[in-house]
Amino acid sequence: MSNESKRSMHTPGPWTFSEDTARIGGADGSPVAQKVYVVADRALIAAAPDLLAALEALEASFHPDSERDHYRPHRSDEENRVRARAAIAKARGEQ
């Protein structure tokens, strides 16, 4: 299964939450979760697509070293670090 088909299995991000309704919605306006009253839970749930994207980018940045049993990065470490930090900040409610 391709990454694109995997991504289409969940509501498209970014997800946002409404303080007024305690509802988390997808980029297309569809509901993701309702009545999530704990602010920290809202932030973590809303960050799920960003966290997934950051992990997918990190995973894609490694490729097997054909001569050894470990992986070597081939993408910019800084690019992955920035993306991961942004997803973490969103999950913590800092964005």
VOPAGU-2260 file (C-alpha; in pm, 1 decimal, decimal comma):
REM VOPAGU-2260
SITE   aa  ch    i         X         Y         Z
SITE  MET   A    0       0,0       0,0       0,0
SITE  SER   A    1     143,7     339,5     -96,0
SITE  ASN   A    2     190,1     626,5     149,4
SITE  GLU   A    3     -77,9     821,5     -36,1
SITE  SER   A    4    -338,5     550,0       8,3
SITE  LYS   A    5    -240,7     511,1     374,5
SITE  ARG   A    6    -286,3     883,0     432,0
SITE  SER   A    7    -631,6     883,3     277,6
SITE  MET   A    8    -756,3     641,5     542,8
SITE  HIS   A    9    -787,0     917,4     803,8
SITE  THR   A   10    -943,3    1261,7     797,6
SITE  PRO   A   11    -704,1    1498,5     617,4
SITE  GLY   A   12    -501,4    1732,9     838,7
SITE  PRO   A   13    -423,2    1972,6     971,2
SITE  TRP   A   14    -667,5    1915,5    1253,2
SITE  THR   A   15    -776,4    2202,0    1474,6
SITE  PHE   A   16    -978,8    2228,7    1790,3
SITE  SER   A   17   -1243,5    2475,9    1893,4
SITE  GLU   A   18   -1242,1    2613,3    2246,9
SITE  ASP   A   19   -1612,1    2698,3    2209,1
SITE  THR   A   20   -1739,8    2355,4    2108,8
SITE  ALA   A   21   -1468,9    2121,2    2247,5
SITE  ARG   A   22   -1465,5    1971,6    1896,1
SITE  ILE   A   23   -1169,1    1868,9    1680,1
SITE  GLY   A   24   -1217,2    1906,0    1307,7
SITE  GLY   A   25   -1025,8    1811,7     996,1
SITE  ALA   A   26    -898,6    2043,0     724,9
SITE  ASP   A   27   -1210,2    1964,9     521,3
SITE  GLY   A   28   -1438,8    2061,7     812,6
SITE  SER   A   29   -1536,8    1707,2     898,3
SITE  PRO   A   30   -1552,3    1614,4    1266,8
SITE  VAL   A   31   -1265,9    1411,6    1411,6
SITE  ALA   A   32   -1363,2    1412,6    1779,2
SITE  GLN   A   33   -1631,0    1581,5    1983,5
SITE  LYS   A   34   -1656,6    1679,9    2348,4
SITE  VAL   A   35   -1283,6    1665,0    2421,1
SITE  TYR   A   36   -1270,6    1881,1    2732,7
SITE  VAL   A   37    -911,7    1838,2    2849,1
SITE  VAL   A   38    -705,0    2101,3    2666,0
SITE  ALA   A   39    -390,1    1886,4    2663,0
SITE  ASP   A   40    -588,3    1600,8    2504,1
SITE  ARG   A   41    -724,6    1835,4    2236,6
SITE  ALA   A   42    -375,8    1952,7    2146,8
SITE  LEU   A   43    -239,5    1599,2    2124,8
SITE  ILE   A   44    -530,5    1471,5    1915,5
SITE  ALA   A   45    -519,7    1773,5    1684,1
SITE  ALA   A   46    -145,0    1719,4    1632,0
SITE  ALA   A   47    -188,2    1356,5    1519,0
SITE  PRO   A   48    -161,0    1424,6    1141,9
SITE  ASP   A   49     146,4    1644,7    1197,6
SITE  LEU   A   50     308,8    1382,0    1418,4
SITE  LEU   A   51     239,0    1114,4    1157,8
SITE  ALA   A   52     383,3    1330,8     879,1
SITE  ALA   A   53     695,7    1407,6    1083,8
SITE  LEU   A   54     750,9    1039,6    1158,8
SITE  GLU   A   55     694,5     944,6     794,5
SITE  ALA   A   56     949,1    1208,1     687,7
SITE  LEU   A   57    1197,7    1082,4     945,3
SITE  GLU   A   58    1148,5     721,9     837,7
SITE  ALA   A   59    1185,7     819,8     471,3
SITE  SER   A   60    1509,1    1004,6     546,8
SITE  PHE   A   61    1687,0     677,9     621,1
SITE  HIS   A   62    1785,4     414,3     374,0
SITE  PRO   A   63    1948,7      79,0     428,2
SITE  ASP   A   64    2324,0      76,0     409,8
SITE  SER   A   65    2376,3    -219,7     181,6
SITE  GLU   A   66    2708,0    -311,3     343,9
SITE  ARG   A   67    2592,7    -290,0     707,7
SITE  ASP   A   68    2290,4    -364,5     922,5
SITE  HIS   A   69    2217,7      -3,4    1012,9
SITE  TYR   A   70    2060,9     296,3     845,4
SITE  ARG   A   71    2223,8     618,0     733,2
SITE  PRO   A   72    2041,8     948,3     694,3
SITE  HIS   A   73    2031,2    1085,4     341,2
SITE  ARG   A   74    1806,3    1386,9     402,1
SITE  SER   A   75    1890,3    1699,1     590,9
SITE  ASP   A   76    1891,3    1628,0     961,8
SITE  GLU   A   77    1791,2    1989,5    1019,5
SITE  GLU   A   78    1486,4    1956,6     791,5
SITE  ASN   A   79    1365,9    1655,1     988,7
SITE  ARG   A   80    1445,7    1821,1    1321,3
SITE  VAL   A   81    1242,0    2131,7    1232,5
SITE  ARG   A   82     944,0    1925,0    1123,3
SITE  ALA   A   83     958,1    1705,7    1433,1
SITE  ARG   A   84     989,1    2006,6    1667,5
SITE  ALA   A   85     686,7    2172,6    1507,8
SITE  ALA   A   86     476,7    1857,4    1547,7
SITE  ILE   A   87     587,1    1816,2    1909,0
SITE  ALA   A   88     505,7    2180,0    1988,0
SITE  LYS   A   89     160,1    2138,6    1838,6
SITE  ALA   A   90     103,2    1820,8    2040,2
SITE  ARG   A   91     200,8    2006,5    2356,0
SITE  GLY   A   92     -37,7    2290,9    2275,0
SITE  GLU   A   93     244,2    2539,6    2219,7
SITE  GLN   A   94     125,1    2637,8    1869,3
